[in-house]
Amino acid sequence: MGEKSKSRGWCGWLIAIIVLAAVVLAVVYTVKSRMKKSDDDGAGPVPGPPGAIDKKYADALKIALQFFDIQKSGKLEKNKLSWRGDSGLKDGSEANLDLSKGLYDAGDHIKFGFPMAFTATVLSWSILEYGDQMEVVNQLDPAKESLRWTTDFFIKAHPSDDVLYIQVGDPKVDHKCWERPETMTGKRPLIKIDAETPGTEVAAETAAAMASASLVFKESDPQYSATLLKHAKQLFDFADTKRGSYSFNIPEVQTYYNSTGYGDELLWAASWLYHATEDKTYLDYVSKHGNEFASFGNPTWFSWDNKLAGTQVLLSRLLFFKKDLSGSKGLKSYRDTAKAVMCGVLPKSPTATASRTNGGLVWVSEWNSLQQSVSAAFLASLFSDYMLSSRIHKISCDGKIFKATELRDFAKSQADYMLGKNPMGMSFVVGYGDKYPEFVHHRGASIPADATTGCLDGFKYFNSTKPNPNIAYGALVGGPFFNETFLDSRDNPMQNEPTTYNNALLVGLLSSLVTTSSVLQSLK
């Protein structure tokens, strides 16, 4: 009797162990199957807080944000750069305004309002989408500080409803000199738009900048946010009711930042105002004027001049996350065109752009070639994250299916190329990696901080065969030619001059790649 009981007990335990093992194996198989299905779908991990940090992109982001400190005008606060000091303190004085803040555009000392506003809008967008990633690597505060420095300028540059100062300095005078901003002596004339001389594109872009920035500061400084939103609404009304191209009305701006049209800026600004206010009037505006301005079905490159691709991706966000949104039917064509933009950048897509170097870099323009590369990568990363966060796994390009993660892979390929994974073996971000441009076309970086120069004698530093004495950390230079050659020379602004708007796009791209996190479903 006892022996039989022991035998039955032993058999019972054996059966229990076998059953338990079978259950464990079934659970493991189910989890692995789901993970494989997720990988096959391209959905990636379930959305959540920032994951593991990619040190490469985190380090590059920290460096890239430093370029905005290098470009600041005005009485500097918390200045950590030994070779930068106060400058442009009297800017705006001829109109009894304080326009001392803001950002110098590139390697010169002009404040061009049109690209500066684009810089602010993209920087805002980057913070709104990827602020949590920035915060994980302690870069959110520097990004917000640089943004506020810029929007402070725009508040002062907009003294009344239909008046906006859009340029400080004269390029003809400035470009004849090679001197540090701290010691510049040339006249700093102002250019403005008003009811008699409208400039729809620059007014609308500035409205977009202030509307997007109002969202950035909504929680941390509600009063400042409200001020920005008030200016944004006024500027949009000015842009829309007093239509006229600033390039046509002010011919002298054509040489440097000529606009090819203002319809894209109107749609861009209205899109940001909708996100900032949720006022359906702005949503109706983009639906009503889409056929007129949006160039549906025709993918474009996102840049300081053309905002269509950015607008299409931004409005796609609403369809991804607000499926029951009233009035959203008019947005379908925006998302369809955004998808066409994505299919254009995917290397194996039937509709892939042929504008690529042998090394895989999207290459569209000889001058400042990296602008389209970095903007395309930024938008691809955003769209991929919209798909991930809304659990939409695939995108179809003329019947061929691609994973959401393939868009992110494309974005990484462009970022990696800029950071040194290219046939030249050099980084195009100054200060990142072992090899980067040393003769950057940048006045402040090329002249020793203790040098005393006038307008013309500073050219001895321009012509010097020695590397720049000051490193313009974070500057994304223009980039390589199509044949993947690059001449590191100060006398080569086509390839070797950095710009603030390129850096804003770079900050957005790198922020998206710092971790595996997805985006928030609402920007508010």
HUWO-V589996 format. One record per residue. RES is the residue in three letters. NEAR is the number of other ideal C-beta (glycine too) atoms within 10 Angstrom. Layout:
<<RES & NEAR> <RES & NEAR>>
//
This chain:
<<MET & 4> <GLY & 6> <GLU & 7> <LYS & 8> <SER & 9> <LYS & 9> <SER & 10> <ARG & 10> <GLY & 10> <TRP & 10> <CYS & 10> <GLY & 10> <TRP & 10> <LEU & 10> <ILE & 10> <ALA & 10> <ILE & 10> <ILE & 10> <VAL & 10> <LEU & 10> <ALA & 10> <ALA & 10> <VAL & 10> <VAL & 10> <LEU & 10> <ALA & 10> <VAL & 10> <VAL & 10> <TYR & 10> <THR & 10> <VAL & 10> <LYS & 10> <SER & 10> <ARG & 10> <MET & 11> <LYS & 10> <LYS & 11> <SER & 16> <ASP & 14> <ASP & 11> <ASP & 16> <GLY & 22> <ALA & 20> <GLY & 21> <PRO & 13> <VAL & 10> <PRO & 17> <GLY & 10> <PRO & 10> <PRO & 17> <GLY & 14> <ALA & 8> <ILE & 15> <ASP & 17> <LYS & 10> <LYS & 17> <TYR & 23> <ALA & 21> <ASP & 17> <ALA & 28> <LEU & 28> <LYS & 18> <ILE & 23> <ALA & 31> <LEU & 26> <GLN & 20> <PHE & 27> <PHE & 23> <ASP & 20> <ILE & 24> <GLN & 30> <LYS & 24> <SER & 23> <GLY & 19> <LYS & 13> <LEU & 17> <GLU & 8> <LYS & 7> <ASN & 12> <LYS & 8> <LEU & 17> <SER & 9> <TRP & 18> <ARG & 20> <GLY & 15> <ASP & 14> <SER & 21> <GLY & 23> <LEU & 13> <LYS & 11> <ASP & 25> <GLY & 23> <SER & 13> <GLU & 12> <ALA & 14> <ASN & 7> <LEU & 17> <ASP & 16> <LEU & 26> <SER & 21> <LYS & 24> <GLY & 29> <LEU & 28> <TYR & 25> <ASP & 26> <ALA & 24> <GLY & 24> <ASP & 23> <HIS & 27> <ILE & 19> <LYS & 29> <PHE & 29> <GLY & 30> <PHE & 27> <PRO & 24> <MET & 32> <ALA & 32> <PHE & 29> <THR & 30> <ALA & 31> <THR & 29> <VAL & 27> <LEU & 29> <SER & 30> <TRP & 26> <SER & 28> <ILE & 26> <LEU & 20> <GLU & 23> <TYR & 31> <GLY & 17> <ASP & 18> <GLN & 27> <MET & 26> <GLU & 14> <VAL & 18> <VAL & 20> <ASN & 10> <GLN & 23> <LEU & 19> <ASP & 11> <PRO & 18> <ALA & 26> <LYS & 20> <GLU & 16> <SER & 25> <LEU & 24> <ARG & 19> <TRP & 21> <THR & 27> <THR & 27> <ASP & 17> <PHE & 27> <PHE & 26> <ILE & 15> <LYS & 17> <ALA & 28> <HIS & 24> <PRO & 14> <SER & 10> <ASP & 14> <ASP & 18> <VAL & 15> <LEU & 28> <TYR & 23> <ILE & 24> <GLN & 28> <VAL & 26> <GLY & 25> <ASP & 17> <PRO & 18> <LYS & 10> <VAL & 17> <ASP & 20> <HIS & 15> <LYS & 12> <CYS & 19> <TRP & 23> <GLU & 24> <ARG & 24> <PRO & 19> <GLU & 16> <THR & 15> <MET & 22> <THR & 9> <GLY & 15> <LYS & 10> <ARG & 21> <PRO & 11> <LEU & 19> <ILE & 20> <LYS & 18> <ILE & 27> <ASP & 16> <ALA & 13> <GLU & 9> <THR & 13> <PRO & 24> <GLY & 32> <THR & 25> <GLU & 30> <VAL & 32> <ALA & 35> <ALA & 30> <GLU & 34> <THR & 33> <ALA & 33> <ALA & 35> <ALA & 30> <MET & 32> <ALA & 29> <SER & 31> <ALA & 31> <SER & 28> <LEU & 22> <VAL & 27> <PHE & 22> <LYS & 18> <GLU & 9> <SER & 10> <ASP & 15> <PRO & 11> <GLN & 8> <TYR & 18> <SER & 19> <ALA & 13> <THR & 16> <LEU & 27> <LEU & 21> <LYS & 14> <HIS & 24> <ALA & 27> <LYS & 21> <GLN & 18> <LEU & 28> <PHE & 25> <ASP & 14> <PHE & 26> <ALA & 29> <ASP & 18> <THR & 11> <LYS & 17> <ARG & 16> <GLY & 19> <SER & 18> <TYR & 27> <SER & 21> <PHE & 14> <ASN & 14> <ILE & 19> <PRO & 10> <GLU & 12> <VAL & 23> <GLN & 12> <THR & 9> <TYR & 16> <TYR & 23> <ASN & 14> <SER & 22> <THR & 12> <GLY & 16> <TYR & 25> <GLY & 20> <ASP & 25> <GLU & 31> <LEU & 28> <LEU & 27> <TRP & 29> <ALA & 35> <ALA & 29> <SER & 28> <TRP & 31> <LEU & 28> <TYR & 22> <HIS & 23> <ALA & 24> <THR & 18> <GLU & 13> <ASP & 13> <LYS & 13> <THR & 10> <TYR & 21> <LEU & 24> <ASP & 14> <TYR & 21> <VAL & 26> <SER & 21> <LYS & 11> <HIS & 16> <GLY & 22> <ASN & 11> <GLU & 10> <PHE & 18> <ALA & 22> <SER & 18> <PHE & 15> <GLY & 9> <ASN & 10> <PRO & 19> <THR & 19> <TRP & 22> <PHE & 25> <SER & 22> <TRP & 26> <ASP & 20> <ASN & 19> <LYS & 26> <LEU & 27> <ALA & 24> <GLY & 29> <THR & 29> <GLN & 32> <VAL & 25> <LEU & 25> <LEU & 29> <SER & 24> <ARG & 25> <LEU & 20> <LEU & 18> <PHE & 18> <PHE & 16> <LYS & 14> <LYS & 9> <ASP & 5> <LEU & 14> <SER & 8> <GLY & 13> <SER & 17> <LYS & 10> <GLY & 17> <LEU & 23> <LYS & 15> <SER & 17> <TYR & 26> <ARG & 20> <ASP & 13> <THR & 25> <ALA & 27> <LYS & 18> <ALA & 20> <VAL & 24> <MET & 30> <CYS & 21> <GLY & 20> <VAL & 26> <LEU & 21> <PRO & 13> <LYS & 10> <SER & 20> <PRO & 10> <THR & 14> <ALA & 16> <THR & 19> <ALA & 4> <SER & 16> <ARG & 16> <THR & 19> <ASN & 9> <GLY & 14> <GLY & 17> <LEU & 24> <VAL & 26> <TRP & 21> <VAL & 18> <SER & 16> <GLU & 12> <TRP & 11> <ASN & 23> <SER & 23> <LEU & 29> <GLN & 23> <GLN & 23> <SER & 32> <VAL & 29> <SER & 28> <ALA & 26> <ALA & 32> <PHE & 29> <LEU & 26> <ALA & 28> <SER & 26> <LEU & 27> <PHE & 26> <SER & 26> <ASP & 26> <TYR & 24> <MET & 25> <LEU & 24> <SER & 21> <SER & 19> <ARG & 15> <ILE & 14> <HIS & 19> <LYS & 14> <ILE & 21> <SER & 11> <CYS & 18> <ASP & 9> <GLY & 6> <LYS & 13> <ILE & 12> <PHE & 19> <LYS & 20> <ALA & 24> <THR & 18> <GLU & 20> <LEU & 27> <ARG & 23> <ASP & 15> <PHE & 25> <ALA & 25> <LYS & 19> <SER & 20> <GLN & 24> <ALA & 24> <ASP & 16> <TYR & 26> <MET & 27> <LEU & 22> <GLY & 19> <LYS & 15> <ASN & 20> <PRO & 16> <MET & 15> <GLY & 10> <MET & 17> <SER & 23> <PHE & 31> <VAL & 27> <VAL & 27> <GLY & 17> <TYR & 22> <GLY & 18> <ASP & 8> <LYS & 12> <TYR & 22> <PRO & 28> <GLU & 14> <PHE & 20> <VAL & 26> <HIS & 26> <HIS & 27> <ARG & 23> <GLY & 24> <ALA & 26> <SER & 25> <ILE & 26> <PRO & 13> <ALA & 14> <ASP & 8> <ALA & 15> <THR & 11> <THR & 19> <GLY & 12> <CYS & 16> <LEU & 11> <ASP & 13> <GLY & 20> <PHE & 14> <LYS & 12> <TYR & 21> <PHE & 14> <ASN & 10> <SER & 14> <THR & 5> <LYS & 9> <PRO & 15> <ASN & 22> <PRO & 15> <ASN & 20> <ILE & 19> <ALA & 25> <TYR & 20> <GLY & 25> <ALA & 33> <LEU & 29> <VAL & 30> <GLY & 27> <GLY & 28> <PRO & 24> <PHE & 15> <PHE & 15> <ASN & 9> <GLU & 16> <THR & 10> <PHE & 20> <LEU & 13> <ASP & 17> <SER & 13> <ARG & 24> <ASP & 11> <ASN & 17> <PRO & 20> <MET & 16> <GLN & 23> <ASN & 25> <GLU & 21> <PRO & 31> <THR & 25> <THR & 28> <TYR & 29> <ASN & 31> <ASN & 27> <ALA & 35> <LEU & 32> <LEU & 33> <VAL & 31> <GLY & 29> <LEU & 30> <LEU & 34> <SER & 29> <SER & 28> <LEU & 23> <VAL & 26> <THR & 20> <THR & 18> <SER & 21> <SER & 25> <VAL & 24> <LEU & 16> <GLN & 13> <SER & 12> <LEU & 19> <LYS & 11>>
//
